[in-house]
Amino acid sequence: MKWLKTLFWMVVFFFVIHFSLQNRDEVTLRYSIQNYQWFEFTNVPVFFVILCSIFLGVLIGGLSEIYGRYQLKRRLKQNKITIERLEKEIDSLRVSQIERASLLSED
C-alpha cells in the first residue's frame, strides 16, 4: 500500500511540473480600490498564481478541519464527564433502593 501512495505522489508531482512548464506566461497582479492602489506584482508566472491559490485553499480547508476536530474533541470530553456523572447518580440510586428494600424486609 505504501508503494501505491508513493506512486500516486510521483504522478501528482509529475503533473505539477508539467503544468508549471506549460504555463510560464507572466501576468501582473493588482489590487486597488478606486484610485488607491494597495499592491502590484509584475511579471508573476501564471502557474505560480494558480499553485498559490490551490495551496491557500487547501490551507484554509485544513485549518477549518482542525478547528472542527477540536470542537468535536471538546464536546466528546464534556459528554464523557456527563456520562460519568450520570453513572454515579444511577449507582447511588441503586444503592439507596437496595438499602430501602433491605430496611423494608427487616420490618
C-alpha positions in Angstrom: 0.0 0.0 0.0 2.9 2.3 0.7 4.3 1.9 -2.8 0.8 2.9 -4.2 0.8 6.0 -2.2 4.4 6.8 -3.3 3.4 6.2 -6.9 0.4 8.5 -6.6 2.5 11.3 -5.2 5.1 10.8 -8.0 2.3 11.1 -10.6 0.9 14.3 -8.9 4.4 15.7 -8.8 4.9 15.0 -12.5 1.7 16.7 -13.5 2.6 19.8 -11.3 6.0 20.1 -13.0 4.4 19.6 -16.4 1.7 22.1 -15.7 4.3 24.6 -14.5 6.5 24.2 -17.6 3.5 24.8 -19.9 2.2 27.9 -18.1 5.2 30.1 -17.8 3.5 33.2 -19.2 3.8 36.2 -16.9 0.9 38.2 -15.5 0.6 41.3 -13.4 -1.4 41.1 -10.1 -3.0 44.3 -8.9 -5.3 45.1 -6.1 -6.8 48.5 -5.9 -10.0 50.2 -4.7 -11.0 53.1 -7.0 -7.8 55.2 -7.3 -6.0 53.9 -4.3 -3.7 51.0 -5.2 -2.7 48.6 -2.4 -0.2 46.5 -4.2 1.0 45.4 -7.6 3.1 42.4 -8.5 4.5 42.4 -12.0 5.9 39.5 -14.0 4.4 36.7 -11.9 4.2 33.3 -13.7 0.6 32.0 -14.2 1.5 28.6 -12.7 2.7 30.4 -9.5 -0.6 32.2 -9.1 -2.6 29.0 -9.7 -0.5 26.9 -7.4 -0.5 29.5 -4.6 -4.3 29.8 -4.8 -4.6 26.0 -4.6 -2.2 25.9 -1.6 -4.1 28.7 0.2 -7.4 26.8 -0.5 -6.0 23.6 1.0 -4.5 25.5 3.9 -7.8 27.2 4.7 -9.7 24.0 4.4 -7.2 22.2 6.6 -7.4 24.8 9.3 -11.2 24.6 9.3 -11.0 20.9 9.6 -8.6 21.2 12.5 -11.0 23.6 14.2 -13.9 21.2 13.6 -12.0 18.3 15.1 -11.1 20.5 18.1 -14.7 21.3 18.7 -15.7 17.6 18.4 -13.0 16.6 20.9 -14.1 19.2 23.4 -17.7 18.1 23.0 -16.7 14.4 23.4 -14.8 15.3 26.7 -17.9 17.1 28.0 -20.1 14.2 27.1 -17.8 11.7 28.9 -17.9 13.9 32.0 -21.7 14.0 31.8 -21.8 10.2 31.3 -19.6 9.6 34.4 -21.7 11.9 36.5 -24.9 10.2 35.4 -23.5 6.7 36.0 -22.5 7.8 39.6 -26.0 9.1 40.1 -27.5 5.8 38.8 -25.2 3.8 41.1 -26.2 5.9 44.1 -29.9 5.5 43.3 -29.4 1.7 43.0 -27.6 1.6 46.4 -30.3 3.7 48.1 -33.0 1.5 46.6 -31.3 -1.7 47.8 -30.9 -0.2 51.3 -34.6 0.8 51.3 -35.6 -2.7 50.2 -33.4 -4.3 52.9 -34.9 -2.0 55.6 -38.5 -2.9 54.5 -37.6 -6.6 54.5 -36.3 -6.3 58.1 -39.6 -4.8 59.3 
